[in-house]
Amino acid sequence: MLAVTESLYLQGVGQELSANWPWVLAAALLAVLTIGVLWLVLSRWVEKFLRWLDSILPGDFSSLHQPISRTMVLMASGVVLLFTGLSISASLGLDTSGVTSEIKEWGLDSGQWLLARLARILLVIGVAFVLLRLVGKAMPTLVHSYLGRRAGEAVEQSEIEKRSKTLEGVILKTFTTLLLVVVVLMVLSELGVGIGPVLAGAGVVGIAVGFGAQNLIRDVLAGVFVLLEDQYRVGDVVRVAGVSGMVEDFNLRRTVLRDLELVAHSVPNGEIRVASNMTKEKSRANIDIEVAYKEDLDRVIAILNRIGEDMYNDPALRPHMSEPLKVQGVDAFRDSGITIKVLGETKPSQQWTVMGEFRLRVKRVFDQEGIEFPFPHRTIYWGKGSETVIRQTDHALRKEQSGPGPESDSISPSEEGLKGS
């Protein structure tokens, strides 16, 4: 009996399929087309929105963009397949009233629940977004004007800009993080989730994490003191924890340095014991010029001072220099020459530009004036009979210069040296 019933049921489904196959085919094609559009269009829109959201939030969440967009597209595709299946089943004469009523009831309940809270949730998110944008717009002006009033006229504008940029980044990231936490808690409260247990649990977890994350707390405290004491800013060239480079990024936990090879070094702030800032407020060109012992030092010093004055009077270099480069005196007697110390104050971060130009001009002027740069000198002792070696060498050179002549019985310098040894 059961087999007969199933056969009749399948026969009826087959008849319905034969009668309504255009509609079934159209519904299936429409579902495939809709899902294809979702994967091509919706995924891009979601990733674009997530990139925008990531740009205004602290941290880098780019690795989550693709998984989140795929999950949302899969959910949307599942909804399309569900409704397509229900529509095809209904066209084939299958009873879908129970499933449809359940979906309607769930949708109505969910809609009423969301509508009762959606307005407040959107209001919270909207206020937070507007507040974040306003703070982002106003913060640079407020920080720059505050630092400008405190610094006075003696501080270079570039120094104010660097400190302003550093403070803006740290303040905005901290404010954004706190605002995000508040928004999440308020949204959870609107959705009916009790935030009391959440806060209590977060407090317990925070205490547990605090014991295991002492290095993180140390890094944050060290970062706070770096800001308060203005030890360095974004754009400064510093040496910290044995690493030298330009400060590319800074937050309360770590400092990112970029060296001359463009290698990025991430240094935890807690590891910094001594911070050497080579470009804070002012810098100095420190150059050693070495000349041969035979040169007239008074003449060399006068030439070096003249080069420093010419550079200071050059309109292209004047903005980089605070004073002309001057000779400070004889610094040392080296193996091959005499070292002369040249010093001069420059604008912050410009000492390398000034020193490079000074060395270039010194080379040109010394070549024109015939001043010799020292090079290693070495005296070779041939051993016993070295005087005979020198005489024989001189005789051979004179003979070579005078042209071919009678053969000589003189031995070569190398043979004399070997005999002497």
ABEGO torsion letter per residue (X at the ends): XAAAAAAAAAAAAAAAAAAAAAAAAAAAAAAAAAAAAAAAAAAAAAAAAAAAAAAABBEBAAAAAAAAAAAAAAAAAAAAAAAAAAAAAAAAGBBAAAAAAAAAAAAAAAAAAAAAAAAAAAAAAAAAAAAAAAAAAAAAAAAAAAAAAAAEAABBAAAAAAAAAAAAAAAAAAAAAAAAAAAAAAAAAAAGBBAAAAAAAAAAAAAAAAAAAAAAAAAAAAAAAAAAAGABBBGBBBBBGGBBEBBABBBAABBBBBBAAGBBBBBBAAABABBBBAABGBBBBBBBBBBBAABBAAAAAAAAAAAAAAAAABAAAAAABABBBBBAEBABBBAABBBBBBBBBBBBGAAAAAAAAAAAAAAAAAAAAGBBBBBBBBBBBAEBGAAAAAAAAAAAAAAAAAEBBBBBABBBAAAAAAAAX
